[in-house]
Amino acid sequence: MIPPDEVFLLLAAIVLVGFALNALFDRIRITSVLPLMLIGVALVQTGVVSSSALGFLGTFTPYVSALTIAFILFSVGLEIQARDLWRVIGRATAYTFAVQILTGVALSLLAYTAFGWSLSIAFVFGFALSGPSAVAVPILVRATHMGDSLRTSLVFESVISDVLQLVVPLFLLTLYQGGAVTWPGLTETLLYLILGSAAAGVAAALVWLWVLDSLREVTRGYTWTLTITLVIATYALADRAGLSAAITIFVFGLTLGNALVLDRPTHIASEPSDSRIGSLLEQVRDKLHLRTHTLDIQHIEEVHREVAFFASAFFFVYLGLLFNAGGVDPILVGTMIGGTLAMLAARVAFLPILAPYFAGDPVRGPVERGLVGFNLSRGLSPAVVATIPASLGIYVPGFVDAMFLGILFSNVVGTIGVFLYYRPRFARPALAAYVPLDPGPPLVPGPGGPIPGPEPPPPNGLRTRLPSSSIGPPRRSGE
């Protein structure tokens, strides 16, 4: 077991390194994902973390992974505007499935040819590495300040990818063991996972908003602590119900982060494409008697952003700790380098699907295309799948080592791409890390209690909410 003082020093160092990497991103153009993973690998290879301590840490993998997913995806949901997601969901879905299918098939055939595995196991491997990580992607989009539509598309892709990278391999492993699985059954399972999980996330958020509204005097000052407690409980309940905890928590955060529009349905209804949504929000508000504009949602977002930063920094070091370089050989390394290039080729091949979301500027447009193409970083889902065959009694030589090399190399190439394409002068001016949503009209006395008064004019026509920026002082465009 590692002594407590060493654990504390290690945690402090991880946070400081993560902060420094984010603060210096405009100068070094390296996201924190790869360096933190390499720190974890170095700690094991240099003997700082012994094999016995590593075995002890390995028992905490399911808990570390679950907490990281809950914290990061809740933070991602809080930061996305619902209208942005609704606007891009069609193209984002098409891009996600096109890239995942092509990448999964290409990696599967490569593994089948190089490693001599059965075709079923090769497809388990290929689809486990078929999409970007829902933990790594938010770090990329925050650091590079992409446009709202592009940013939302990539986050949506990563969340759906994490689900597919677990569901498809489990389905294939069931077939491999001779289980009775049908295509209609798989379709029903996917619909239940996606739609059911989304509905559960919305329901949990609305119930929590009602509780915060009803007990506002009691919960004042403790809103984040109580909210993150409910987020963890919701994750556990969703997982126990057979839902996708990742989607449930993401939608929970999305609903909570956009809760203020429940007090302003006319703003949404004023746009023809969103009139049905505006009407639905108005009905929800009336039925639950919500007054969300007086809730301290901003406090929840500000505190959780810092907690999510710590969780993500620790997770990538932890992922590096679990990597075992002992079984690496030249054939394995060469194959996984080829697999990483296949991931890149698949993303580039379907970039035209997202063409409307790229900047029209002849210089900035290619930069955004390059950043999306190199958005390769794999993370949690393939790490989980790497351990599943052995837990089912299926021994596949080199399976775990190949999976972790895929995770490592995808992060290496993704980091190289960001270094090559990112230009600090394209960063959006960071006026503030967070600009709170317009709380809506002030309350005035009414016959049945306070009611919204006249709507104040918008402040100079500016957006009332800006995407969160990377850590560091405000920057001016052109720096």
N, C-alpha and C positions, 0 to 999 in steps of 0.2 A: 504494500500500500504506500502511496506517496504521502510524505509528511505534510501536515496542513500548511506550514509556512511556505513550502515549495508550491503547493496548489495556489495559494493566494498570490504569490509572486508571478506565477504563470498566467493566472487570470488577468492580473494588472497589466502584464506585458502584452497580452493578446489585445486588450482594449486599446492600449496606447498605440500599438502598431496599426490596428485597424483604423483608429482615428487619424494617425499620421498619413496613411495611404489615401484616405478619403480627402483629407485637407490638401494634400499635395497632388491630387489627381490631375489638375490642369497642367502641372509641370512635368510629372513623370508619366502620365497617361496609362497608368496600370491600375486596374480595379483591385480591390482587396482580396478577391476570391482566390486567385492562384498563390500569391505570397503566403496567405494564411494556411492554405493546404500544404505548401512546401515546409512551412514551420512545423506542422504536425509530423510530416515525414522525417524531417531532420531530428526532431526530438526522439523519435524511435531509433533511427539509424545511429545516432551518436550515443545512445544508451542513457540519455537523460530520463526517459521513460522506459523502465525495465519491462521485460516480457511478462513478469508476474503482475506488474501494475497495469500493463496493457490488457491482460486477461480480465483484471478487475474492472477496468474501464469499459471493456466490451459488454459487460452485463447491463450497462446503462444505455446501450445504443437505442433500444426502442423508446425509452423515455426522453432522451435527448432529441431524437428525431421528431417525436410527436410534439414536444414543446416548441421546437424550432418552427415546425409547420404552423402551429397555432399562432405563434407570435408574428411570424413574417407575413403570412397570408391575411391575417386580421389587419395588419398595418397596410398592406397593399390595398385591401378593400376600402379602408378608410380614406385613402388618398385618391381613389378613382371617382370621377363624376359619372353618374348613371347614364346621363345622356350621351357621353362620349362612348361608353360601352355599347349602348343601343345602336349608335350610329355605325360602329365598326364590326358588330358581331357576325354579320354575314361573311364578309371577306376574311375576317380573322379565323372563322371556323373553317372556311375552305382552305386557307393557307395551312392551318394546323394539321388537318387530316391529310392533305396532299404531301406535306413534308414528312409527316410521321410514317405514312405508308411507304414512300420511296426510300426513306432512310432505313426503316425496319427491314425491308426486303433486301436492300443492298448489303447491310451489315450481316444479315442472316446468311446470305449466299457466300459472303467472304469468310465467315466463321466456319461454315459447312465445308468449304474447300480447303481452308488452311489447317483447321484443327481436327478434322475427321469426326466431328460430333454427328449425332443423328440430326436429321432435318428438323425435327420438333424442337430439340434443345437449341439448335442454331437459331431458330425463329424466336425462342424465348429470349435468347441473348440479344438478338438484333432489335426486337421491339422494346426491350428494357432500356436501350440506349437511344431510342428514336426521337426524343424531344428534349428541349432545354429545361433547366431546373427552375422551379417556382421559388427557390430560395436565392439563386444567383441572378436571375433576370431583373428583379426589382433593384438590385445594386447597380446593374448596368444602366437601366433607364434613368435612375436618379442622377447618376454621375454625368451622363452625356446630354441631358436636357433635350430629349427628343420632343417632337410635336405631340400634342395630346392624343390624336388619333393613332399615331404610330406607337406611342408609348402604351396606350391601352390595348392595342392589338397584341403586342408582345407579351404583356402581362397575362392577358386572356389565354394566349397560346401556351404559356408556361403552366398555368393552372390546369388546363385540360390535358396537357401532355403528361403531367405527373399522374393523373388518374389513369390514362391509357397505358402508361408504362408499367402500371401495376396490374390492371385488369387483363390486358391481352396476354402477358406472360402466364398469369395464373390460369387463364382459360386454356392455353396451350399445354401447360403442365398437367392439367386435368385430362386432356386428350391423350397425352403421353402415357399416363397411368391407366388408360382404358376407361376413364369415367364417361358417363353419359351426358354429353353437352351438345346442344343443338344450336344452330344459327338463330332461330327465333328466340331461344332462351338467352343467348348472348345479347341480342338486341334489346330484349326486355330488361336484362340486367343493366346495360349501359343507360337506358332511359331512366331506370329507377335510380341509378347512381347520380346521374346528372340532374334530371328534373326534380327528383325527390330530395336530393341534397340541397338544391337551390331553394326549394320551398321550405325546407327545414331551417335554412339560414335566415330567410325572410321572417318566418314565424318567430324564431328565437329573438331576432332583433326587435320586432314589433312588441313582443311581450316585455322585453327589457326596457324599451322606451316607455312603455306604460308604467312599469314599476318605478323607473327613475322620475317620471312625471308625478306619480302619485305620492312618492316618498321623498320629494326633492329636499325638504328641510332636514330629513334624517340622513340622507346620502351626501349632502353637500360636503365637499372636501375629500370624499372617499370614492368618487365616481370611477376613477381608473382602477383602483384596487378591486372594487366590486365587479366592474365590467370584465376585467381580465379573468377573474374567478369564474364568471359565467361563461366566458369564451372557452376556458379549459373544460368546464363541465359539459358545454355543448359539443366540444370535440369528442369527449368520451361517450356521450349519449349517441351521437351520430355514428361513431365507429361500432358501438354495440348494436345499433339498429341495422347494420350492414350498409350504411350510406357512405359516401365519400366525405370523410371529415375535412379534407382539404377544400372541397367546393363549399361545404356548409360554412366553414369559418370565413372563407373569402366573401361569400354572399352576406354573411352576418356583418362583416366590416363594411361592405359596400352599402348595405341598407342603413347602418348606423351613421356612416359618414355622409350620407345624403339625406339624413332625417329632416334637416331644416326645410326641405322643399315640401314637407307635409303641411307646413303652415303657409305655404305660398303656392297653392295648386294653380292659380291663374297664370303664373309666370310660365309654367310648363304648357298649360292648355292654350296659351297664346300662339304656340307653334302648331300648325295643322298636323304635322306628323306625330306629335306627342299628345294630341287631344285626349285620346283614350287613357293614356297614362295619367294625365292631369286629373281626369274624372275619377279614376281609381284611387289616386292619392287623396282626393277630397273625401271620398267615401270612407277610406281608412281613418283619416283624421277625425271625421265626425263620429264614427262608431266608437273609437277609442278615446275621444275627447283629448287628443294630444296637444300639448303646447311646447313643441320641441325647441322653439326659438329661445326659450329661457333655460334650456338645459346646457350644462357645461361640456358640450361635445368637444370644443376646442381643447380643453384640459386633457381629455382622454387622448386626443390625437397627438398633442405635444409630448406627453409623458410616454406614450406607447412608441413613438418614433425612436426615442432614446433606448428603450428596452429592446426593441426589435434590432437596433444596431448591435447591441451587445450579444443578442442571441445568434445573429448571423455570423458575427466574428468568431464566436466560440465554436459554432457548428463546423465551419470550414477547417479550423485547426483539428477538431475532433475527427473529421473525415480523413485528414492526413494521418492521424495517429493509427487509424485502422488499416492503412495500406501496408501490405507485406511485400517487400521487394525481393524476398528470398527465392520465389519461384519464377522470376522473370528470365526469359531467354530471348535470343535474337529473333527467332521466328515470331514469338508472341509480340515483341516490340514492333517489328516490321508490319505485322498484320494490323495492329491497332493504330499505327500511324496511317496506314491505308484506310482503315475504318473512319478515322477522324476526317480525312480528306473527303470521304464519301458523305459524311454529315454536312460538310461545307458545300459540296456540289449540289446536294439536294435542296439546301436552303436557297442557294443562288438561282437554281432552276425555276423556282416558283415565286421569285421576287415580283414578277409582273402582277401577281394577284393583289399585292399591296401598293401598286403604283400610285393610286390616287392619294395616298397618305404621305408620300415623299415630297420634300420641298421642291418647288419649281425652279429654284435658283440653280443655274448650271454648275455651280461649285458645291453648294451645300447638299443638293440632291444626291450626287454620287457618294458623298460622305455618309449620309443616312443609309443608303443602300449597302455600303460596305459594313457598317455597324450591324445592320440586321442580318446580313449574310454570315458574319462572324459570331453571331449570337449562339454559340455552340455549348456553353458550359452545362455539363451534366452534374447531378448532385445526388439528392436523397433517394429517389425511386430506384435507379439502378443499383445503388448500394444495398437497398433492401432486397431486391430481387436476387442479388448475388448470393444471399444466404438461404434462399428458399429451397433450391434443389436438395442441398445437404439435409435440411430439416425434414424433407420428405423421404429421405433415404436414397436419394438419387446422387450417385457420385459421378461428377463430370470433371476430368482432369483439366486444370488450367482455367476453369470457369470463373472463379473468384478473382484470380490475378488478371485475367483479360478484362473483366468488368471494371476493376479499379484502374487499370491502365486507360480504358476508354474514358473514365471520369477525369483522370489526370490530364491526358492528352487533349481532350476537348477544352479543358480550362486553359491549357497552354496556348493552343491555337486561337481560342477566343480572346485571350489577353493580347496576343500578337496583333490580332485584327484591330482591337481597340487602340493599341499603340500606334498602328499605321494610319488609321482613318480619323481618329478623333482630332478635332481642331478647337482649341480653347476659344477662338474668336467666334465660333458658332454657338457658344453657350448662351442660353437665355439669360438676360439680366436678372440676378437674384435680388429682388427688392427686399424680400424677407423670406425666411424659411417657411413661414406660414402666414397667410392672410385670411382671417376668419370669414366664413360665409356671412353675407348680409342677413341679420337676424329677422328681417321682415318688418312690417309695420309695428309701431308700439301699441301696447294694449290700452284700451280706453274703457271706462265703466259701461256696462250694458245691463239689460234687464235680467239676464241669466248669469251674470258674472262678467269678467273682462272679455272683451272681443277685440279683434284686430282693428286698428284705426286706419286712416288714409295711408296709402303706400308712399313712402318717400322716394324722391327721384334717385336713379342710380348715380353713383359717384363718377362723374365724367365718362360714363359709358364703359368703364373698365370691368374686367372680370372680377368677381368677388372672391375667387379662390385660385391660387396658383399651385401647380404641382410642386411637391417638396424638392428642394435642391440638395446638392451634395453638401457635406459638412464643410464649413469654412466661411470666410467673410464674404459679403456681397461683391459680385464682380460686375464690371461694366462690359457691355458688348464691345468686342474688339481687343480685349486684353489677351 
